[in-house]
Amino acid sequence: MKTMLIIIGLWLGLNFFTASAQVVKDPLLDYYQSAKAGESPSDDEAHYSPQTPIYYFEADFTGDGRKSFFITDDESREGPHGDYRWSVYYPLASGGYQKLAGGISMRKNGPAYIGYVAEIKRYGIVDSGKHVVSVQYLSDGKINVTFLGKNQEAEKEDYPQYFASPAKWQVQKTTLAGLSQKYAQ
């Protein structure tokens, strides 16, 4: 009986891992299907309509020269400070994209910088808050966060290389109705 429970537990664990490691070919289509089903990464009671704005952009977040997709919508706002929960789809070497569990929190117009961060010797997302400069980076399929500066306190003026130039991506905007037309087939 004990052996049978262990086997069932392993089987369930493997099936859960396989289901959560789904490869996505088209991140916008995957996001559209989730939104159409009423799923939101931040609100249990999302109120999607055909006019719900969808925001997205592409940037090299992993350092392999291929671009990741960052997608959010107005239903994914996280409180009064202007942050949104962004779904992140990063490219896989085998082709397709993996959706990052939990996503990333950042402003609607995206972060200040995405690219190589010399202080941590890897690619990441640099952004700032009150007396803090943070770096979010991908490691083993999960997001890690570290803070730049002495005792984790810094101002964006301390790191002009990440905050001085305009972003190298452009946030695009569409609606659920626009995605519905695109994926009508």
N, C-alpha and C positions, 0 to 999 in steps of 0.2 A: 504494500500500500504506500509506504514512504517513497519507494522508488518511482511509483506511478505518479505521485504528486510532484516529485522533482522533474520528471519528464514533461508533465503537463506545464509546469512553471517555465521550463526552458523553452518549450514550444511557444507558449504565449509571449514570452520575452522576445524570441526571435521574430515572431509575427509582428509584434509592436514595433520593433526596430526597423523591420522591412517597410512597414506602412509609414513610419515617420521619416524614412530616408527616400521618399519618392522623388524621382528625377522629373523635372519640369522642362518641357521644350520651349514654351512661350510664357514668360513671366506675366505679361499683361493679360493673357487669356486666363491663366490660373487665378490671378487677382480678381479679374472680372467675374469668373465663376463663383469665387468665394463671396464677393460683394453681392452678386445676384441672389445667392443663397441666404444673404442677410448676416454673414459672418463678418465680424470686425475684430481686429487685434486688440482694441482697447475698450470697447463698449459692448456689454452683454445685450443691450437693447438698441442696436444700431437702427437708424431710421433712413435707410437708403431710398432714393427716388431716382428716376431717370436723370434728374438735373444735378445729382450729387457730383461735385467736382472730384476728379481723380488727378493727382500730381505724380509725375515720375521723371527720373533722369537716369543716365548711365554714367558710371565712372569706374576707373581701375582701382578697386578696393583691395584686391588680393596681390597685386604686383606681378601678375603673370602676363600682362599686356592685354588681357581680355576684360571686357567691362561687365560689372555687376549691375543689376537693375535695382533701383530704389523706388518704391511705390507707396503712396499714402492717399488719404481722402479726408474730407471734412468731418467724417464720423470718427476719425482716429485722433482727434485732438485730445491732449492729456492735460487738462486743467487750464488755468487762466494765464500761464506764463508763455504761451505761444508755441509749446512743443507739441509734436505729433509723433505717433507711433508709426514708423516706416517699416514696411516689409522689405526684406533684402533677399535677393536671389543672386547667389554667387555662382560663377561658372565652374563646372567640373572638368577635369582633364579628359574624362571619357565622353564628354559632350553633354549638352543640356545644362540645367541649373538646379541648385539645391536651395530651397527656401530656408532661411535662417530662422530657427525657432525663437519666438519672442520678438524679433525685430530689433530696431534701434530707435532711440528717442532723439529727435532733433527738430529744428525749426522747419516751417513749411517751405522756405526757400532753400533748404539744404544746409549743410554745415559750412564752416569757413574754408575747410581744406580737406581733400581726400588725396592721398598719395604717400610717398615715402616720408617717414618721420625719423629723422636722424637720431633723435634722443632715445628712441627705443629700437632703432635698427630694423624697422619693418614697416610695411604699409599699414595705414590706418586712417581714421577720421579724426581730425582735430577740430575742437570747438571750445567755446569759452562760456563761463557763467560768472557769477559774482566772485571775484578773487580766486578763480580756478581756471586752468586750461587742461582739458581732458583729451585723452586719445582712446578711441574705441578701435579694437583690432580683432581680426578673426584668428583663432587658434583652435585647431582640431574641431572645426565646425561650430564653435561657440564664440560669443563675444566676450572679450576681456576689456576692462577699463583700467587705465593708469592715468596718473596726474603728473603734469610737468611742473617744475619749480621746486624751490626749497620748501620742505615740509608740506608738499602738495599744494602750496599757495602760489599763484602767479596771476598776472594780468596779460591780456592779449598783446599789449604793447611790449612785453618781454619777449615775444616770439613773432616779430614782424614777418618772418619768412612764411608764416602760415596765414597771416591776417591782412597783409599789405596788398596783395594782388587780387583781382576779381576771380571768382570761381571759374574753373575750366569746363564746367557743364552748364547746361541750361535746363531749368525745371520746365517741363512741358505740362500742359493742362488739357484735359479732356473731361468728359462726363460719362456716367454709366450708359446714357443713351448713345454717345459716340462710340463707346466700346461695343455696345450691342449691335450697332450698324457694322462695325469692323468685323465682328465675329458672327454675323447673321447666318452663315452657312452652318 
